[in-house]
Structure formats: structure tokens, C-alpha cells
């Protein structure tokens, strides 16, 4: 077995054979993988400054990727109908966003703008931000993240329309590879009236511009 070859517990191998999908490794296996990467990078995982790094990294990853254990319906299912007939656009702009590129596992950071057209009911504003975080706290590509946020809001709230725009800077592009700092990637997903009605779409885009 080479230094980089993963080691799986007996229970992990059994579940992999039964389901075709690896089971979640134990805490000890995850920390061992971090030690392997430290050694592969050329450092000594047993030196004083790195002794506790595997534990710190796995705890940090538990925060970074907490979205895998969350369900958007838990945030969006509770709505309010007593809104005095309000049926205009609800827009949240500049929602801070932190995620990780699934290709290189390095951060991309930016902001999301989300709007929906209520159909007799609205959701608490903080819940939209929580849905953004839920999907951002997974390994992602920006295009998929944008689509997932819009799809969840459309499916659960069933509004007349949903719009999502994300602007982000990717370290896989600024700190490695082509190394183009300052490049901002912009993605959008328009559903319902935001897709079908030009004036609704223009109103949203005007709202999120500085």
C-alpha cells in the first residue's frame, strides 16, 4: 500500500459493496487522510505545529460542508399569508456567499441576489439567506449552485417567479492555473415571470445594480 492509497474500514467496504457508494469515513479515517496530504505536500505531520492540524481541518470541514445534512424545506415550509395582499417582488441583494469549488476544493467567495414574486404567501426573509448557505456549504460549481437555490425556492414556495444572480471570485482561477486576480464570475437563473416577462426581469436587474 502506498502512502496515498486510502484505507477503508471493514464497515466502509461492506457498505460500498452493497450500495456502490462509499460510506462516510470515521473521524479517525478523515484525520489520517489529512496527515497523508500533509506528508504528500512535503511537510512532517508529526512536527509540533502540525500535530493538531488534522483535527482542526476535519472540524473546519464539518462547518464548511454542513449543507449536506440540511433540507431546504425545513426553512421554506413555514410561510405567512397575512400580508395585506402584497404581491410585488421580494428581493434580497448582496447576500454574502462562501463555497468551495468541487474541482479543486478551494474557496469561491461572493454574493447572491435572490428575488421571488409571491403567490398569496411569503417566507421569512432570513430563510432565503439560509437556503443560500445550505447549498453553498457543499462542494459546488457556481452554475449548479445558482440553479439549486432557484429550484428549491420554486418547488417549495411555488411563487409566480424566482430569480437568482450570483457574483463570485474563484481561487481556482485567481491563485492557481491562469492566475487572473479580480475576475468575477456572474451566473443567473430566471424562472416563471422572470424568464417570461422582460419588464419583470429588468426590474429585478435594476434593483441589484449598485
Buried (B, 14 or more C-beta within 10 A) or exposed (E): EEEEEEEBEEEBEEBEEEEEEEBEBEEEBBBBBBBBBBBEEEEEBEEEEBEEBBEEBBEEBEEBBEBEEBEBEEBBEEBEEEEEEEEEBBBBBEBEBEBBBEEBEBBBEBBBBBBBBBEEBBBEEEBBBBBBBBBBBBBBBBEBBBBBBBBBBBEBBBBBBBBBBBBBBBBBBBEEEEEEEEEEBEBBBBBBBBBEBEEBBEBBBEEBEE
